[in-house]
Amino acid sequence: MINLENIRLRAIESSDSRFYYNWVNNAETNQWRGLYPPTSEAAAQKWVDDQAATTMTAEISDRFSLAVEIGPDTGCFEHVGFIGLRGICSRSRRAELWIYLGDKWAWNKGVGKEAVRGLCQFAFEEMNLHRLWLECDPEHQGGVRCYQKAGFVEEGRLRQAYFRRGQFRDTIMMGLLKPDWEARKTR
Ligand SMILES: CC(C)(COP(=O)(O)OP(=O)(O)OC[C@H]1O[C@@H](n2cnc3c(N)ncnc32)[C@H](O)[C@@H]1OP(=O)(O)O)[C@@H](O)C(=O)NCCC(=O)NCCS
């Protein structure tokens, strides 16, 4: 469990699919992501079980995923999304970070910012990774701002890399290095 100020990041349980099924079938929730066709309960369950399996042993392999929960103030936690690392490379000590807050009620309340910062801290200070990176649509202001707040900077732009909402769209590559993370902490 990664306990933060207003949220916590916990291991995923099989029962988390009851929320995920509704989230993944909501077009607005997925508007900045890949293609998500109508998804069955069985397919949603399979995805959640697959993510849960990434934390079933003490060893972290090439990826791991966590559930995002808010509400430690009241002692009653509410599951609002998922976050994770994938493509973890032990030699180059890098990984891709992803986040998916499926519960729209939780948007724009600082949850994404805190979750991304919390996972970065775990990645750099516990896993000893050196570089985190991600891709984001430059027009996805909530995403870009959220990553910038954790210290991610734009490193490049892939032109017309994704077909989304009827057109080919650019994507920006963003990265954060451990030394830059540490420098921000001491500031
Ligand atoms: C993108 C996402 C992670 C952002 O998390 P969030 O909790 O909504 O964002 P936060 O409340 O932490 O806000 C972070 C910053 O972005 C700003 N922001 C949030 N939503 C915004 C919006 N729609 N437009 C402009 N700025 C926005 C906030 O004001 C904040 O900046 P500030 O600290 O300067 O005030 C979350 O909305 C989400 O998971 N959405 C659905 C899935 C998705 O898009 N995943 C990412 C794909 S790249």
The ligand as an ORCA input file, in Angstrom:
! r2SCAN-3c Opt
* xyz 0 1
  C      -5.806     12.949    -16.955
  C      -6.031     12.684    -15.486
  C      -4.992     11.663    -14.987
  C      -5.813     13.984    -14.709
  O      -6.071     13.747    -13.335
  P      -7.004     14.765    -12.523
  O      -7.113     14.260    -11.145
  O      -8.259     14.970    -13.278
  O      -6.124     16.102    -12.580
  P      -5.696     17.001    -11.334
  O      -6.928     17.439    -10.609
  O      -4.655     16.313    -10.553
  O      -5.125     18.283    -12.066
  C      -3.770     18.417    -12.473
  C      -3.597     19.784    -13.118
  O      -4.293     19.815    -14.365
  C      -5.279     20.847    -14.363
  N      -6.451     20.318    -15.061
  C      -7.179     19.218    -14.739
  N      -8.150     19.028    -15.648
  C      -8.014     20.035    -16.552
  C      -8.713     20.382    -17.752
  N      -9.742     19.642    -18.193
  N      -8.285     21.459    -18.450
  C      -7.237     22.200    -18.023
  N      -6.520     21.909    -16.901
  C      -6.921     20.847    -16.181
  C      -5.561     21.131    -12.905
  O      -6.034     22.439    -12.698
  C      -4.184     20.915    -12.290
  O      -3.348     22.026    -12.507
  P      -2.968     22.993    -11.296
  O      -2.312     22.132    -10.268
  O      -2.077     23.992    -11.934
  O      -4.263     23.556    -10.805
  C      -7.469     12.137    -15.214
  O      -8.402     13.152    -15.488
  C      -7.811     10.896    -15.999
  O      -7.342      9.820    -15.658
  N      -8.642     11.009    -17.056
  C      -9.159      9.865    -17.813
  C      -8.093      8.978    -18.448
  C      -6.972      9.745    -19.109
  O      -7.203     10.715    -19.815
  N      -5.745      9.274    -18.858
  C      -4.535      9.919    -19.346
  C      -4.244      9.610    -20.747
  S      -2.755     10.457    -21.275
*
